[in-house]
Each structure stands twice: as structure tokens, then as C-alpha cells.
Amino acid sequence: MRPQGKLWGMDVFTWINPEPGALLNTLDSLPFKVLWMGGVEEVSAILSTDESALKVVDTVVTYNANVFGLKEDWLGSLVNGAGTSNLVDALYFVDYFKAPKTVLLFTSSGEYSDDRMNEFENYLQLMRS
């Protein structure tokens, strides 16, 4: 996990190919609610491992599929949820859902994880300039 500073008042962290156990432990240790931006497969994999993550994660934005690919009971536990087919559109939702005392966690797994991470980090730089 890498700290990325702040965006819109939120503490930002990124993580490529997070291991479910390590990610769950990290989520439990965060001091604020989490706005999680990730792929629907990795979000589903983590929540399938341990649904207690929903005590900390109150918003999920997926960038590679409709958020309704998540289980209905998970969606009912979230304050906000959105899904898009690309990272740029997902960032609009992050801007909309931003909140004080929130951690923005961006995760990326799989074949294009480095490309998605680079695109997200470029967006962070653009927003800060």
C-alpha cells in the first residue's frame, strides 16, 4: 500500500494486487470510513472473504463493471455505490461521493493493474496542479 497524500480533503492510498488478508487487516486499522475504488472482481473477492470490511467501507466505486455485479446485501450495507466501465467515469463518482474524514483507497489487480494505477496517479497529479 502506498500513501498518495490528499485529494479533496481525503487521505489517498493505492495498492496494486492486494492480498485479501492483508487488505482486510489494513481496512480494520484505518481511522476513518473508506471510499474504495477498485475492480468489481477484487471488491467481490475481498467481501466474499470477510464481509466485516463493510463496517469500514461505506462507499464502493468500481471502474470496470456495473456496481450491481456485487451482492445485493453488500449494496444494502453501503452508503454509496456506483459502477462504470472505465476509470475516468469512476473518478467523477469519487468526486461526487467525497467526504471529510474519509480514506480514498484505490486498488488495481490483474492484467492491466499497472496501466490503471498509472492512469489514477496521473489524475492525482492533474488535480493537484
LUMNUBA-544697 format. One record per atom (N, C-alpha, C): x, y, z; residue number from 1. Coordinates in steps of 0.05 Angstrom, whole numbers, plus 5000, padded with zeros to 4 digits. Layout:
<drenvos>
<drenvo east="X" north="Y" up="Z" sese="NUM"/>
...
</drenvos>
This chain:
<drenvos>
<drenvo east="5017" north="4977" up="5000" sese="1"/>
<drenvo east="5000" north="5000" up="5000" sese="1"/>
<drenvo east="5018" north="5025" up="5000" sese="1"/>
<drenvo east="5011" north="5044" up="4983" sese="2"/>
<drenvo east="5027" north="5068" up="4981" sese="2"/>
<drenvo east="5010" north="5093" up="4988" sese="2"/>
<drenvo east="5020" north="5110" up="5006" sese="3"/>
<drenvo east="5006" north="5135" up="5011" sese="3"/>
<drenvo east="5010" north="5154" up="4988" sese="3"/>
<drenvo east="4989" north="5168" up="4981" sese="4"/>
<drenvo east="4990" north="5187" up="4958" sese="4"/>
<drenvo east="4983" north="5215" up="4966" sese="4"/>
<drenvo east="4982" north="5221" up="4992" sese="5"/>
<drenvo east="4975" north="5248" up="5000" sese="5"/>
<drenvo east="4945" north="5252" up="5002" sese="5"/>
<drenvo east="4937" north="5276" up="4996" sese="6"/>
<drenvo east="4908" north="5283" up="4998" sese="6"/>
<drenvo east="4896" north="5290" up="4971" sese="6"/>
<drenvo east="4870" north="5285" up="4969" sese="7"/>
<drenvo east="4854" north="5293" up="4946" sese="7"/>
<drenvo east="4827" north="5301" up="4957" sese="7"/>
<drenvo east="4819" north="5326" up="4952" sese="8"/>
<drenvo east="4793" north="5336" up="4961" sese="8"/>
<drenvo east="4789" north="5332" up="4992" sese="8"/>
<drenvo east="4811" north="5333" up="5007" sese="9"/>
<drenvo east="4810" north="5330" up="5036" sese="9"/>
<drenvo east="4811" north="5302" up="5045" sese="9"/>
<drenvo east="4812" north="5283" up="5027" sese="10"/>
<drenvo east="4813" north="5254" up="5035" sese="10"/>
<drenvo east="4842" north="5244" up="5034" sese="10"/>
<drenvo east="4849" north="5227" up="5053" sese="11"/>
<drenvo east="4875" north="5213" up="5052" sese="11"/>
<drenvo east="4873" north="5192" up="5030" sese="11"/>
<drenvo east="4893" north="5192" up="5012" sese="12"/>
<drenvo east="4892" north="5174" up="4989" sese="12"/>
<drenvo east="4914" north="5153" up="4991" sese="12"/>
<drenvo east="4906" north="5128" up="4986" sese="13"/>
<drenvo east="4925" north="5105" up="4986" sese="13"/>
<drenvo east="4920" north="5089" up="4961" sese="13"/>
<drenvo east="4941" north="5077" up="4950" sese="14"/>
<drenvo east="4938" north="5059" up="4927" sese="14"/>
<drenvo east="4951" north="5033" up="4934" sese="14"/>
<drenvo east="4941" north="5012" up="4920" sese="15"/>
<drenvo east="4951" north="4985" up="4925" sese="15"/>
<drenvo east="4947" north="4969" up="4900" sese="15"/>
<drenvo east="4969" north="4958" up="4890" sese="16"/>
<drenvo east="4968" north="4940" up="4866" sese="16"/>
<drenvo east="4968" north="4911" up="4876" sese="16"/>
<drenvo east="4950" north="4895" up="4866" sese="17"/>
<drenvo east="4947" north="4867" up="4872" sese="17"/>
<drenvo east="4947" north="4861" up="4902" sese="17"/>
<drenvo east="4928" north="4874" up="4916" sese="18"/>
<drenvo east="4928" north="4869" up="4945" sese="18"/>
<drenvo east="4920" north="4840" up="4952" sese="18"/>
<drenvo east="4933" north="4829" up="4971" sese="19"/>
<drenvo east="4927" north="4802" up="4981" sese="19"/>
<drenvo east="4903" north="4806" up="5000" sese="19"/>
<drenvo east="4882" north="4790" up="4998" sese="20"/>
<drenvo east="4858" north="4794" up="5013" sese="20"/>
<drenvo east="4862" north="4797" up="5043" sese="20"/>
<drenvo east="4877" north="4780" up="5056" sese="21"/>
<drenvo east="4882" north="4781" up="5085" sese="21"/>
<drenvo east="4895" north="4807" up="5093" sese="21"/>
<drenvo east="4916" north="4815" up="5078" sese="22"/>
<drenvo east="4930" north="4840" up="5084" sese="22"/>
<drenvo east="4912" north="4864" up="5080" sese="22"/>
<drenvo east="4896" north="4864" up="5059" sese="23"/>
<drenvo east="4878" north="4886" up="5055" sese="23"/>
<drenvo east="4856" north="4888" up="5077" sese="23"/>
<drenvo east="4846" north="4865" up="5085" sese="24"/>
<drenvo east="4826" north="4865" up="5106" sese="24"/>
<drenvo east="4837" north="4876" up="5132" sese="24"/>
<drenvo east="4862" north="4867" up="5139" sese="25"/>
<drenvo east="4875" north="4877" up="5163" sese="25"/>
<drenvo east="4880" north="4907" up="5162" sese="25"/>
<drenvo east="4887" north="4917" up="5138" sese="26"/>
<drenvo east="4892" north="4945" up="5134" sese="26"/>
<drenvo east="4866" north="4961" up="5137" sese="26"/>
<drenvo east="4844" north="4951" up="5125" sese="27"/>
<drenvo east="4819" north="4965" up="5127" sese="27"/>
<drenvo east="4810" north="4967" up="5156" sese="27"/>
<drenvo east="4815" north="4946" up="5172" sese="28"/>
<drenvo east="4807" north="4946" up="5200" sese="28"/>
<drenvo east="4823" north="4967" up="5216" sese="28"/>
<drenvo east="4847" north="4974" up="5206" sese="29"/>
<drenvo east="4865" north="4992" up="5222" sese="29"/>
<drenvo east="4861" north="5021" up="5214" sese="29"/>
<drenvo east="4846" north="5027" up="5193" sese="30"/>
<drenvo east="4843" north="5054" up="5184" sese="30"/>
<drenvo east="4825" north="5070" up="5203" sese="30"/>
<drenvo east="4833" north="5095" up="5208" sese="31"/>
<drenvo east="4818" north="5111" up="5228" sese="31"/>
<drenvo east="4791" north="5123" up="5218" sese="31"/>
<drenvo east="4787" north="5123" up="5191" sese="32"/>
<drenvo east="4763" north="5135" up="5180" sese="32"/>
<drenvo east="4748" north="5116" up="5162" sese="32"/>
<drenvo east="4725" north="5123" up="5154" sese="33"/>
<drenvo east="4710" north="5108" up="5134" sese="33"/>
<drenvo east="4725" north="5108" up="5108" sese="33"/>
<drenvo east="4720" north="5087" up="5092" sese="34"/>
<drenvo east="4735" north="5083" up="5067" sese="34"/>
<drenvo east="4717" north="5086" up="5043" sese="34"/>
<drenvo east="4726" north="5102" up="5023" sese="35"/>
<drenvo east="4714" north="5103" up="4997" sese="35"/>
<drenvo east="4733" north="5086" up="4980" sese="35"/>
<drenvo east="4724" north="5062" up="4972" sese="36"/>
<drenvo east="4741" north="5043" up="4958" sese="36"/>
<drenvo east="4735" north="5044" up="4928" sese="36"/>
<drenvo east="4755" north="5049" up="4913" sese="37"/>
<drenvo east="4754" north="5049" up="4884" sese="37"/>
<drenvo east="4770" north="5026" up="4874" sese="37"/>
<drenvo east="4756" north="5006" up="4861" sese="38"/>
<drenvo east="4770" north="4982" up="4852" sese="38"/>
<drenvo east="4755" north="4968" up="4831" sese="38"/>
<drenvo east="4766" north="4946" up="4822" sese="39"/>
<drenvo east="4753" north="4929" up="4803" sese="39"/>
<drenvo east="4732" north="4912" up="4817" sese="39"/>
<drenvo east="4710" north="4906" up="4803" sese="40"/>
<drenvo east="4688" north="4892" up="4815" sese="40"/>
<drenvo east="4696" north="4864" up="4824" sese="40"/>
<drenvo east="4715" north="4851" up="4810" sese="41"/>
<drenvo east="4724" north="4824" up="4817" sese="41"/>
<drenvo east="4739" north="4825" up="4843" sese="41"/>
<drenvo east="4757" north="4845" up="4847" sese="42"/>
<drenvo east="4773" north="4846" up="4871" sese="42"/>
<drenvo east="4756" north="4854" up="4895" sese="42"/>
<drenvo east="4737" north="4873" up="4891" sese="43"/>
<drenvo east="4719" north="4881" up="4913" sese="43"/>
<drenvo east="4702" north="4856" up="4921" sese="43"/>
<drenvo east="4692" north="4842" up="4902" sese="44"/>
<drenvo east="4676" north="4817" up="4908" sese="44"/>
<drenvo east="4693" north="4797" up="4923" sese="44"/>
<drenvo east="4718" north="4793" up="4914" sese="45"/>
<drenvo east="4735" north="4773" up="4926" sese="45"/>
<drenvo east="4741" north="4780" up="4955" sese="45"/>
<drenvo east="4746" north="4805" up="4961" sese="46"/>
<drenvo east="4752" north="4814" up="4989" sese="46"/>
<drenvo east="4727" north="4811" up="5006" sese="46"/>
<drenvo east="4704" north="4820" up="4996" sese="47"/>
<drenvo east="4679" north="4819" up="5012" sese="47"/>
<drenvo east="4670" north="4790" up="5016" sese="47"/>
<drenvo east="4676" north="4772" up="4996" sese="48"/>
<drenvo east="4670" north="4744" up="4999" sese="48"/>
<drenvo east="4687" north="4731" up="5021" sese="48"/>
<drenvo east="4711" north="4741" up="5024" sese="49"/>
<drenvo east="4729" north="4731" up="5044" sese="49"/>
<drenvo east="4720" north="4739" up="5072" sese="49"/>
<drenvo east="4711" north="4764" up="5075" sese="50"/>
<drenvo east="4703" north="4774" up="5101" sese="50"/>
<drenvo east="4685" north="4798" up="5098" sese="50"/>
<drenvo east="4660" north="4795" up="5102" sese="51"/>
<drenvo east="4641" north="4817" up="5099" sese="51"/>
<drenvo east="4643" north="4838" up="5120" sese="51"/>
<drenvo east="4659" north="4833" up="5141" sese="52"/>
<drenvo east="4663" north="4853" up="5162" sese="52"/>
<drenvo east="4676" north="4879" up="5151" sese="52"/>
<drenvo east="4688" north="4877" up="5128" sese="53"/>
<drenvo east="4700" north="4901" up="5115" sese="53"/>
<drenvo east="4679" north="4922" up="5111" sese="53"/>
<drenvo east="4654" north="4914" up="5109" sese="54"/>
<drenvo east="4633" north="4934" up="5105" sese="54"/>
<drenvo east="4628" north="4951" up="5129" sese="54"/>
<drenvo east="4640" north="4945" up="5152" sese="55"/>
<drenvo east="4638" north="4962" up="5175" sese="55"/>
<drenvo east="4655" north="4987" up="5171" sese="55"/>
<drenvo east="4675" north="4986" up="5154" sese="56"/>
<drenvo east="4693" north="5008" up="5149" sese="56"/>
<drenvo east="4688" north="5020" up="5121" sese="56"/>
<drenvo east="4683" north="5003" up="5101" sese="57"/>
<drenvo east="4679" north="5012" up="5074" sese="57"/>
<drenvo east="4650" north="5021" up="5072" sese="57"/>
<drenvo east="4645" north="5047" up="5067" sese="58"/>
<drenvo east="4618" north="5056" up="5064" sese="58"/>
<drenvo east="4611" north="5064" up="5036" sese="58"/>
<drenvo east="4631" north="5066" up="5018" sese="59"/>
<drenvo east="4626" north="5073" up="4990" sese="59"/>
<drenvo east="4644" north="5056" up="4973" sese="59"/>
<drenvo east="4633" north="5045" up="4952" sese="60"/>
<drenvo east="4648" north="5030" up="4932" sese="60"/>
<drenvo east="4643" north="5041" up="4904" sese="60"/>
<drenvo east="4664" north="5047" up="4890" sese="61"/>
<drenvo east="4662" north="5055" up="4862" sese="61"/>
<drenvo east="4679" north="5036" up="4846" sese="61"/>
<drenvo east="4666" north="5021" up="4828" sese="62"/>
<drenvo east="4681" north="5003" up="4811" sese="62"/>
<drenvo east="4685" north="5016" up="4784" sese="62"/>
<drenvo east="4708" north="5010" up="4772" sese="63"/>
<drenvo east="4716" north="5023" up="4747" sese="63"/>
<drenvo east="4716" north="5004" up="4723" sese="63"/>
<drenvo east="4707" north="4980" up="4727" sese="64"/>
<drenvo east="4707" north="4961" up="4705" sese="64"/>
<drenvo east="4681" north="4945" up="4701" sese="64"/>
<drenvo east="4661" north="4953" up="4716" sese="65"/>
<drenvo east="4635" north="4939" up="4713" sese="65"/>
<drenvo east="4614" north="4954" up="4730" sese="65"/>
<drenvo east="4590" north="4948" up="4724" sese="66"/>
<drenvo east="4568" north="4959" up="4740" sese="66"/>
<drenvo east="4570" north="4950" up="4769" sese="66"/>
<drenvo east="4566" north="4968" up="4788" sese="67"/>
<drenvo east="4568" north="4961" up="4816" sese="67"/>
<drenvo east="4547" north="4940" up="4823" sese="67"/>
<drenvo east="4526" north="4937" up="4808" sese="68"/>
<drenvo east="4506" north="4918" up="4814" sese="68"/>
<drenvo east="4515" north="4889" up="4809" sese="68"/>
<drenvo east="4540" north="4886" up="4801" sese="69"/>
<drenvo east="4553" north="4860" up="4800" sese="69"/>
<drenvo east="4560" north="4850" up="4828" sese="69"/>
<drenvo east="4557" north="4867" up="4848" sese="70"/>
<drenvo east="4561" north="4860" up="4876" sese="70"/>
<drenvo east="4535" north="4848" up="4887" sese="70"/>
<drenvo east="4538" north="4832" up="4908" sese="71"/>
<drenvo east="4515" north="4820" up="4921" sese="71"/>
<drenvo east="4496" north="4842" up="4932" sese="71"/>
<drenvo east="4470" north="4836" up="4930" sese="72"/>
<drenvo east="4450" north="4855" up="4939" sese="72"/>
<drenvo east="4453" north="4863" up="4968" sese="72"/>
<drenvo east="4460" north="4843" up="4986" sese="73"/>
<drenvo east="4462" north="4850" up="5014" sese="73"/>
<drenvo east="4487" north="4868" up="5019" sese="73"/>
<drenvo east="4508" north="4865" up="5003" sese="74"/>
<drenvo east="4530" north="4883" up="5005" sese="74"/>
<drenvo east="4522" north="4911" up="4998" sese="74"/>
<drenvo east="4507" north="4914" up="4976" sese="75"/>
<drenvo east="4498" north="4940" up="4967" sese="75"/>
<drenvo east="4481" north="4953" up="4989" sese="75"/>
<drenvo east="4465" north="4938" up="5002" sese="76"/>
<drenvo east="4448" north="4948" up="5023" sese="76"/>
<drenvo east="4464" north="4959" up="5047" sese="76"/>
<drenvo east="4488" north="4949" up="5051" sese="77"/>
<drenvo east="4505" north="4958" up="5073" sese="77"/>
<drenvo east="4521" north="4983" up="5066" sese="77"/>
<drenvo east="4522" north="4990" up="5041" sese="78"/>
<drenvo east="4537" north="5014" up="5033" sese="78"/>
<drenvo east="4521" north="5039" up="5035" sese="78"/>
<drenvo east="4535" north="5061" up="5040" sese="79"/>
<drenvo east="4522" north="5087" up="5039" sese="79"/>
<drenvo east="4519" north="5095" up="5010" sese="79"/>
<drenvo east="4540" north="5091" up="4994" sese="80"/>
<drenvo east="4540" north="5097" up="4965" sese="80"/>
<drenvo east="4553" north="5075" up="4949" sese="80"/>
<drenvo east="4544" north="5071" up="4925" sese="81"/>
<drenvo east="4557" north="5052" up="4907" sese="81"/>
<drenvo east="4552" north="5061" up="4878" sese="81"/>
<drenvo east="4572" north="5058" up="4862" sese="82"/>
<drenvo east="4570" north="5065" up="4834" sese="82"/>
<drenvo east="4589" north="5047" up="4818" sese="82"/>
<drenvo east="4582" north="5042" up="4793" sese="83"/>
<drenvo east="4599" north="5027" up="4776" sese="83"/>
<drenvo east="4600" north="5038" up="4748" sese="83"/>
<drenvo east="4623" north="5038" up="4736" sese="84"/>
<drenvo east="4626" north="5047" up="4709" sese="84"/>
<drenvo east="4644" north="5028" up="4693" sese="84"/>
<drenvo east="4646" north="5033" up="4668" sese="85"/>
<drenvo east="4663" north="5015" up="4651" sese="85"/>
<drenvo east="4691" north="5026" up="4647" sese="85"/>
<drenvo east="4697" north="5049" up="4659" sese="86"/>
<drenvo east="4724" north="5059" up="4656" sese="86"/>
<drenvo east="4732" north="5077" up="4680" sese="86"/>
<drenvo east="4757" north="5081" up="4683" sese="87"/>
<drenvo east="4769" north="5096" up="4705" sese="87"/>
<drenvo east="4761" north="5125" up="4706" sese="87"/>
<drenvo east="4760" north="5138" up="4683" sese="88"/>
<drenvo east="4754" north="5166" up="4681" sese="88"/>
<drenvo east="4726" north="5171" up="4692" sese="88"/>
<drenvo east="4706" north="5156" up="4683" sese="89"/>
<drenvo east="4679" north="5159" up="4693" sese="89"/>
<drenvo east="4677" north="5153" up="4723" sese="89"/>
<drenvo east="4692" north="5133" up="4732" sese="90"/>
<drenvo east="4691" north="5126" up="4760" sese="90"/>
<drenvo east="4701" north="5150" up="4777" sese="90"/>
<drenvo east="4721" north="5164" up="4767" sese="91"/>
<drenvo east="4731" north="5187" up="4782" sese="91"/>
<drenvo east="4711" north="5209" up="4786" sese="91"/>
<drenvo east="4692" north="5212" up="4768" sese="92"/>
<drenvo east="4670" north="5231" up="4771" sese="92"/>
<drenvo east="4653" north="5224" up="4796" sese="92"/>
<drenvo east="4648" north="5198" up="4799" sese="93"/>
<drenvo east="4633" north="5189" up="4823" sese="93"/>
<drenvo east="4649" north="5193" up="4848" sese="93"/>
<drenvo east="4675" north="5189" up="4847" sese="94"/>
<drenvo east="4692" north="5194" up="4871" sese="94"/>
<drenvo east="4690" north="5223" up="4879" sese="94"/>
<drenvo east="4691" north="5241" up="4859" sese="95"/>
<drenvo east="4688" north="5269" up="4865" sese="95"/>
<drenvo east="4660" north="5275" up="4878" sese="95"/>
<drenvo east="4640" north="5262" up="4868" sese="96"/>
<drenvo east="4613" north="5266" up="4879" sese="96"/>
<drenvo east="4610" north="5255" up="4907" sese="96"/>
<drenvo east="4622" north="5232" up="4913" sese="97"/>
<drenvo east="4620" north="5219" up="4939" sese="97"/>
<drenvo east="4640" north="5228" up="4959" sese="97"/>
<drenvo east="4659" north="5245" up="4952" sese="98"/>
<drenvo east="4680" north="5254" up="4970" sese="98"/>
<drenvo east="4668" north="5264" up="4996" sese="98"/>
<drenvo east="4683" north="5260" up="5018" sese="99"/>
<drenvo east="4673" north="5268" up="5044" sese="99"/>
<drenvo east="4697" north="5273" up="5063" sese="99"/>
<drenvo east="4694" north="5291" up="5082" sese="100"/>
<drenvo east="4715" north="5295" up="5101" sese="100"/>
<drenvo east="4719" north="5270" up="5119" sese="100"/>
<drenvo east="4742" north="5268" up="5130" sese="101"/>
<drenvo east="4749" north="5245" up="5147" sese="101"/>
<drenvo east="4743" north="5219" up="5133" sese="101"/>
<drenvo east="4753" north="5217" up="5109" sese="102"/>
<drenvo east="4749" north="5193" up="5092" sese="102"/>
<drenvo east="4776" north="5185" up="5080" sese="102"/>
<drenvo east="4780" north="5159" up="5078" sese="103"/>
<drenvo east="4803" north="5149" up="5064" sese="103"/>
<drenvo east="4794" north="5140" up="5036" sese="103"/>
<drenvo east="4808" north="5150" up="5015" sese="104"/>
<drenvo east="4804" north="5141" up="4988" sese="104"/>
<drenvo east="4824" north="5119" up="4983" sese="104"/>
<drenvo east="4815" north="5095" up="4979" sese="105"/>
<drenvo east="4832" north="5072" up="4973" sese="105"/>
<drenvo east="4828" north="5064" up="4944" sese="105"/>
<drenvo east="4849" north="5065" up="4928" sese="106"/>
<drenvo east="4848" north="5056" up="4900" sese="106"/>
<drenvo east="4863" north="5030" up="4898" sese="106"/>
<drenvo east="4850" north="5008" up="4889" sese="107"/>
<drenvo east="4863" north="4983" up="4885" sese="107"/>
<drenvo east="4861" north="4975" up="4856" sese="107"/>
<drenvo east="4881" north="4960" up="4847" sese="108"/>
<drenvo east="4881" north="4950" up="4820" sese="108"/>
<drenvo east="4894" north="4923" up="4819" sese="108"/>
<drenvo east="4881" north="4904" up="4807" sese="109"/>
<drenvo east="4891" north="4877" up="4805" sese="109"/>
<drenvo east="4889" north="4867" up="4776" sese="109"/>
<drenvo east="4905" north="4847" up="4770" sese="110"/>
<drenvo east="4902" north="4834" up="4744" sese="110"/>
<drenvo east="4920" north="4845" up="4722" sese="110"/>
<drenvo east="4913" north="4837" up="4698" sese="111"/>
<drenvo east="4929" north="4842" up="4674" sese="111"/>
<drenvo east="4936" north="4872" up="4670" sese="111"/>
<drenvo east="4917" north="4889" up="4674" sese="112"/>
<drenvo east="4922" north="4918" up="4668" sese="112"/>
<drenvo east="4926" north="4935" up="4693" sese="112"/>
<drenvo east="4934" north="4922" up="4715" sese="113"/>
<drenvo east="4936" north="4937" up="4740" sese="113"/>
<drenvo east="4955" north="4960" up="4739" sese="113"/>
<drenvo east="4978" north="4956" up="4726" sese="114"/>
<drenvo east="4998" north="4977" up="4725" sese="114"/>
<drenvo east="4987" north="5001" up="4708" sese="114"/>
<drenvo east="4973" north="4995" up="4686" sese="115"/>
<drenvo east="4962" north="5016" up="4670" sese="115"/>
<drenvo east="4941" north="5032" up="4685" sese="115"/>
<drenvo east="4923" north="5018" up="4699" sese="116"/>
<drenvo east="4903" north="5032" up="4715" sese="116"/>
<drenvo east="4915" north="5049" up="4737" sese="116"/>
<drenvo east="4936" north="5038" up="4750" sese="117"/>
<drenvo east="4950" north="5053" up="4771" sese="117"/>
<drenvo east="4963" north="5078" up="4760" sese="117"/>
<drenvo east="4976" north="5076" up="4737" sese="118"/>
<drenvo east="4988" north="5099" up="4725" sese="118"/>
<drenvo east="4967" north="5120" up="4717" sese="118"/>
<drenvo east="4944" north="5111" up="4707" sese="119"/>
<drenvo east="4923" north="5130" up="4700" sese="119"/>
<drenvo east="4912" north="5144" up="4725" sese="119"/>
<drenvo east="4909" north="5129" up="4747" sese="120"/>
<drenvo east="4899" north="5141" up="4772" sese="120"/>
<drenvo east="4920" north="5161" up="4782" sese="120"/>
<drenvo east="4945" north="5154" up="4783" sese="121"/>
<drenvo east="4966" north="5172" up="4793" sese="121"/>
<drenvo east="4969" north="5197" up="4776" sese="121"/>
<drenvo east="4965" north="5194" up="4750" sese="122"/>
<drenvo east="4966" north="5217" up="4732" sese="122"/>
<drenvo east="4942" north="5236" up="4738" sese="122"/>
<drenvo east="4919" north="5225" up="4744" sese="123"/>
<drenvo east="4896" north="5240" up="4752" sese="123"/>
<drenvo east="4902" north="5256" up="4778" sese="123"/>
<drenvo east="4914" north="5242" up="4797" sese="124"/>
<drenvo east="4921" north="5256" up="4823" sese="124"/>
<drenvo east="4939" north="5280" up="4817" sese="124"/>
<drenvo east="4959" north="5276" up="4801" sese="125"/>
<drenvo east="4977" north="5298" up="4794" sese="125"/>
<drenvo east="4962" north="5321" up="4781" sese="125"/>
<drenvo east="4945" north="5315" up="4762" sese="126"/>
<drenvo east="4929" north="5335" up="4748" sese="126"/>
<drenvo east="4912" north="5351" up="4767" sese="126"/>
<drenvo east="4899" north="5337" up="4786" sese="127"/>
<drenvo east="4881" north="5351" up="4805" sese="127"/>
<drenvo east="4896" north="5369" up="4825" sese="127"/>
<drenvo east="4921" north="5363" up="4829" sese="128"/>
<drenvo east="4937" north="5378" up="4848" sese="128"/>
<drenvo east="4951" north="5402" up="4835" sese="128"/>
<drenvo east="4952" north="5403" up="4809" sese="129"/>
<drenvo east="4967" north="5424" up="4795" sese="129"/>
<drenvo east="4949" north="5448" up="4789" sese="129"/>
</drenvos>
